[in-house]
Amino acid sequence: MYLCQYCKEQGRVKPGNIVDHIVPIEYDSSLRVDPTNLVTVCKECHNAKTRWEHSYYGTGQNATRKKVVKIQDLKLIVRLIFK
């Protein structure tokens, strides 16, 4: 059984059934198959992170990509998503 890594960073234990790219492949396609860029997450965290990615990276349909630093630190990502 896999656990949601974003919930785990918040001290919660919840199953995760979605594989998420920490840095979205829409922003950096070179990380598509990099196993260090993958985590298991739950649906709620995946949806929250996707909304954050749209804002931070400028990803999503008809969006303009932003020139920002790639964030791969899960603790920081969780703080930024759920602040």
C-alpha positions in Angstrom: 0.0 0.0 0.0 1.4 3.4 -1.0 1.0 6.5 1.1 0.3 10.1 0.0 3.7 11.8 0.5 2.1 15.3 0.8 -0.2 14.0 3.6 2.8 12.3 5.2 4.7 15.6 5.3 1.7 17.0 7.2 1.8 14.2 9.8 -1.2 12.4 8.2 -1.4 8.8 7.0 -3.5 8.4 3.9 -3.3 6.0 1.0 -2.1 7.5 -2.3 -3.1 6.0 -5.7 -1.8 8.7 -8.1 1.8 9.0 -9.2 2.7 12.7 -9.3 5.6 14.5 -11.0 7.1 16.7 -8.3 8.2 19.2 -11.0 5.5 19.1 -13.6 6.6 17.5 -16.9 4.7 20.4 -18.6 7.4 22.7 -17.1 10.4 20.4 -17.5 9.9 17.4 -19.8 13.4 16.1 -19.1 12.1 14.9 -15.7 9.3 12.7 -17.2 11.1 9.4 -16.4 13.3 10.5 -13.6 12.3 8.4 -10.6 13.4 11.1 -8.1 10.7 13.3 -9.6 7.9 10.9 -8.7 5.8 10.6 -5.6 2.6 8.8 -4.7 -0.3 11.1 -3.7 -4.0 11.1 -2.9 -6.5 12.7 -5.2 -7.1 15.7 -2.9 -3.4 16.6 -2.6 -2.9 16.0 -6.4 -5.8 18.5 -7.1 -4.4 21.0 -4.7 -0.9 20.7 -6.1 -2.1 21.0 -9.7 -3.8 24.3 -8.7 -0.6 25.5 -7.1 1.5 24.5 -10.2 -0.8 26.6 -12.4 -0.1 29.6 -10.2 3.6 29.0 -9.5 4.9 27.5 -12.8 2.3 28.9 -15.1 1.2 25.5 -16.3 -2.2 24.5 -17.6 -4.2 25.1 -20.7 -3.5 28.4 -22.5 -1.1 29.5 -19.7 2.2 31.3 -20.1 5.1 29.5 -18.5 6.9 31.4 -15.8 10.7 31.5 -15.3 10.9 30.3 -11.8 13.1 28.0 -9.8 12.1 24.3 -9.9 11.0 23.2 -6.4 11.7 19.5 -5.6 11.7 19.7 -1.8 8.4 18.1 -0.6 8.4 19.9 2.7 8.6 23.3 0.9 6.0 22.3 -1.6 3.6 21.3 1.1 4.1 24.6 2.9 3.5 26.5 -0.3 0.4 24.5 -1.2 -1.3 24.4 2.2 -0.2 27.7 3.7 
